[in-house]
Amino acid sequence: MKKKSILMAAIAVMLVAVLVVGGTLAYFTDTKSATNTFTMGNVSIDLKEQQKGENGLEPFEQNKQLVPGKSNDGNAVSKIVTVTNTSKDNAAWVWVELKIPAYLVSNEYPTNESKNALHWNSYGCFNVEYNAGNYWKLATSDGIVDADHNVTDPKMVAVGDGLWNDYKYVGKVTENGTEYVVIRTTMAKTLPAGKTSLPCLAQVYMDWRVTMSANGSMYNLPDGRTISTELPWNVIVTAYAIQADGFNTVDEAVAAYNNNGK
């Protein structure tokens, strides 16, 4: 690839779930730490985390309790993640990566994710692969779209222009002694300046098969492994953006970013 002038931005927000000894539950909290934040040029983005409230979306609250269960039985934590292109003029290619501690992800992933201890859900209706199906219930219930499937936030990009590709396995990385599984979702089209993306994450939840040992020191996970209750349940969410000019696809933009623009 020939050398290009690239404008890029990234924001990372740590999502921390602190396990509580003495019961099979966890508290999912948002520390709002600004690690891994950097910008270049005139492209800038904002990563926002919200939850479903009584009167629409509201800022994510601390100390959300996680208990074993399924996403449709009320145990899921509403965690609605969007990215806003705060640039004045430049459209941008946007993608988001999740880093999940490897001890919370089954060794069978990505072939089989059913045995993960921690699960994450996106909105099917905002996904390229599933948009044609009838997956509007959660997005409608959360107030993202109305009954006609139009977005309720005038600053949010229209559904047809803002679909996300499904999360894909990227690999594993080790940071500060902890191994993470990295997955990535990308916007299929560019995000215009001043616009907010459709949500790329809807909720997280603890698998229903997670149990605690008799002495309260270990968690028994769905894939047969055990982990200490002292280990944190955390997810690192990172949003990236590169100017749209000079790239035909989001995959080209990701590749250029990973190669530092060379």
Secondary structure, DSSP 8 states (H G I E B T S, - for coil): -------EEEEEEEEEEEE-TTSS-EEEEE----TT-EEETT--EEEEEEEEETTEEEE--S-EEE-EE-TTTT--EEEEEEEEE--SS--EEEEEEEEEEGGGS-TTTTT--TT-SEEEE--GGGBTTTTTSS--HHHHHTTSB-TTS-BS-TTB--GGG--B---EEEEEEEETTEEEEEEEEEBSS-B-TT-B---SEEEEEEETT-EE-TTSSEEE-TTS-EEETTS-EEEEEEEEEEESTT-SSHHHHHHHHHTTT-
